[in-house]
């Protein structure tokens, strides 16, 4: 069995990747296709890590840090199912029930309980986070949390952010 580990190559013009099997892959798309054809995660290219920012790496969220394609597809299907079940109206309804500040984990736990979904069955937290961020961009809620961690000069990390409903002016 041939080993496949795909890594970016520096010093070569344009995006290039090399695989331990000897293949030189021109461009990210070619590297992703090679990874998928060989049962590797096409997000992390089988490395099991993703680089969020220069110098900040974590386990790949697409394949649950396994580097394998099967886990990546399982997670993507679970997220797609979560998108169908956890809609903006569901999250808006839960947020409307909070009189004061609320945390991501509180909204996710409420969604999970309301749907009767056991922990780990669907990626409830990531889906709820995405919808809360959309509500924030739309001006419906305001983030109260300070970042838990600064990464470099332009990236912040939040562990369990806190929001509140935006106040509207009654004119």
C-alpha positions as CSV (number, residue, x, y, z in Angstrom):
1,X,0.0,0.0,0.0
2,X,1.4,3.4,-1.0
3,X,1.6,6.0,1.6
4,X,0.0,9.3,0.8
5,X,0.8,12.5,2.8
6,X,0.4,15.7,0.9
7,X,2.3,18.8,1.8
8,X,2.7,22.3,0.2
9,X,6.0,22.9,-1.5
10,X,7.7,26.3,-1.2
11,X,10.1,27.7,-3.7
12,X,8.1,26.4,-6.7
13,X,6.3,28.9,-8.9
14,X,2.6,28.9,-8.1
15,X,0.7,26.6,-5.7
16,X,2.3,23.2,-5.7
17,X,2.0,20.2,-3.5
18,X,4.0,17.0,-3.2
19,X,2.7,13.6,-2.0
20,X,4.8,10.9,-0.4
21,X,3.8,8.6,-3.3
22,X,6.0,10.7,-5.5
23,X,3.2,12.7,-7.2
24,X,3.8,16.5,-7.7
25,X,0.5,18.2,-7.7
26,X,0.0,21.6,-9.4
27,X,-2.5,23.6,-7.5
28,X,-4.8,23.1,-4.5
29,X,-7.6,21.6,-6.6
30,X,-5.3,18.9,-7.9
31,X,-4.0,18.2,-4.4
32,X,-7.6,17.9,-3.1
33,X,-8.6,15.5,-5.9
34,X,-5.5,13.3,-5.2
35,X,-6.3,13.3,-1.5
36,X,-9.9,12.3,-2.2
37,X,-9.0,9.6,-4.6
38,X,-6.7,8.1,-2.0
39,X,-9.2,8.2,0.9
40,X,-7.7,11.3,2.5
41,X,-9.5,14.4,3.8
42,X,-9.6,17.0,1.0
43,X,-9.6,19.9,3.5
44,X,-6.3,19.0,5.4
45,X,-5.0,16.8,2.6
46,X,-4.5,14.0,5.1
47,X,-2.3,15.9,7.5
48,X,-4.9,15.9,10.3
49,X,-4.3,19.6,11.0
50,X,-5.6,22.9,9.6
51,X,-3.7,26.2,9.9
52,X,-6.1,28.9,11.1
53,X,-3.5,31.6,10.9
54,X,0.3,31.6,10.5
55,X,1.6,29.9,13.6
56,X,-1.8,28.7,14.8
57,X,-2.8,25.1,13.9
58,X,-5.4,22.8,15.3
59,X,-6.9,19.4,14.5
60,X,-8.8,19.5,11.2
61,X,-12.4,20.2,11.9
62,X,-13.5,18.6,8.5
63,X,-12.3,15.1,9.3
64,X,-12.1,15.3,13.1
65,X,-8.3,15.3,12.9
66,X,-8.2,11.8,11.4
67,X,-7.0,12.8,7.9
68,X,-9.4,10.3,6.4
69,X,-12.1,11.0,3.8
70,X,-14.8,8.8,5.4
71,X,-14.9,11.0,8.6
72,X,-14.9,14.2,6.5
73,X,-17.9,13.0,4.5
74,X,-19.7,11.9,7.6
75,X,-19.2,15.3,9.2
76,X,-20.3,17.1,6.1
77,X,-23.5,15.1,5.9
78,X,-24.2,15.7,9.6
79,X,-23.7,19.4,9.1
80,X,-26.0,19.4,6.1
81,X,-28.6,17.6,8.2
82,X,-28.1,20.2,11.0
83,X,-28.7,22.9,8.4
84,X,-32.1,21.4,7.5
85,X,-33.1,21.0,11.2
86,X,-31.6,24.1,12.8
87,X,-33.0,27.0,10.8
88,X,-32.7,30.8,11.4
89,X,-36.2,30.9,12.7
90,X,-35.5,28.2,15.3
91,X,-32.5,30.2,16.6
92,X,-34.3,33.5,16.4
93,X,-37.1,32.0,18.5
94,X,-34.7,30.8,21.2
95,X,-32.8,34.1,21.2
96,X,-36.2,36.0,21.6
97,X,-36.7,34.1,24.9
98,X,-33.6,35.6,26.5
99,X,-34.2,38.8,28.4
100,X,-30.5,39.4,29.1
101,X,-27.2,38.1,27.8
102,X,-26.9,34.5,26.6
103,X,-24.0,32.2,25.6
104,X,-23.5,30.1,22.5
105,X,-23.6,27.0,24.7
106,X,-27.0,28.0,26.2
107,X,-28.5,28.4,22.7
108,X,-27.0,25.2,21.4
109,X,-28.1,23.2,24.5
110,X,-31.7,24.6,24.1
111,X,-31.7,23.6,20.4
112,X,-30.4,20.2,21.2
113,X,-33.0,19.6,23.9
114,X,-35.8,21.0,21.7
115,X,-34.9,18.7,18.9
116,X,-34.3,15.7,21.2
117,X,-30.8,15.3,19.7
118,X,-28.3,13.5,21.9
119,X,-24.9,15.2,22.3
120,X,-22.6,14.2,19.4
121,X,-25.4,13.2,17.0
122,X,-25.2,16.4,15.0
123,X,-22.9,19.4,15.0
124,X,-25.4,21.6,16.8
125,X,-22.8,24.0,18.2
126,X,-21.1,24.9,14.9
127,X,-24.5,25.3,13.2
128,X,-25.9,27.5,16.0
129,X,-22.6,29.5,16.0
130,X,-22.9,30.2,12.3
131,X,-26.5,31.4,12.7
132,X,-25.7,33.6,15.7
133,X,-22.9,35.2,13.7
134,X,-25.4,35.9,10.9
135,X,-27.8,37.5,13.4
136,X,-24.9,39.6,14.7
137,X,-24.0,40.8,11.1
138,X,-27.7,41.6,10.6
139,X,-27.6,43.8,13.7
140,X,-30.2,41.7,15.6
141,X,-27.8,40.7,18.4
142,X,-24.6,42.3,19.8
143,X,-21.6,40.4,21.1
144,X,-20.6,41.2,24.6
145,X,-17.6,38.9,25.0
146,X,-14.1,39.9,24.9
147,X,-11.8,37.5,23.0
148,X,-10.4,34.6,25.0
149,X,-7.2,34.6,23.0
150,X,-5.5,36.9,20.5
151,X,-3.6,35.3,17.6
152,X,-1.2,37.6,16.0
153,X,-2.5,41.0,15.3
154,X,-5.6,40.3,13.3
155,X,-7.3,37.2,14.7
156,X,-9.2,36.6,17.9
157,X,-10.7,33.3,19.4
158,X,-13.8,33.0,21.5
159,X,-14.5,29.8,23.4
160,X,-18.1,30.4,24.5
161,X,-19.1,33.9,23.3
162,X,-21.9,35.9,24.9
163,X,-24.4,38.0,23.1
164,X,-27.5,40.0,23.8
165,X,-30.4,41.1,21.7
166,X,-29.8,44.5,20.1
167,X,-31.9,47.3,21.6
168,X,-34.1,49.1,19.2
169,X,-34.9,52.7,19.6
170,X,-38.7,53.4,20.0
171,X,-39.1,56.7,18.2
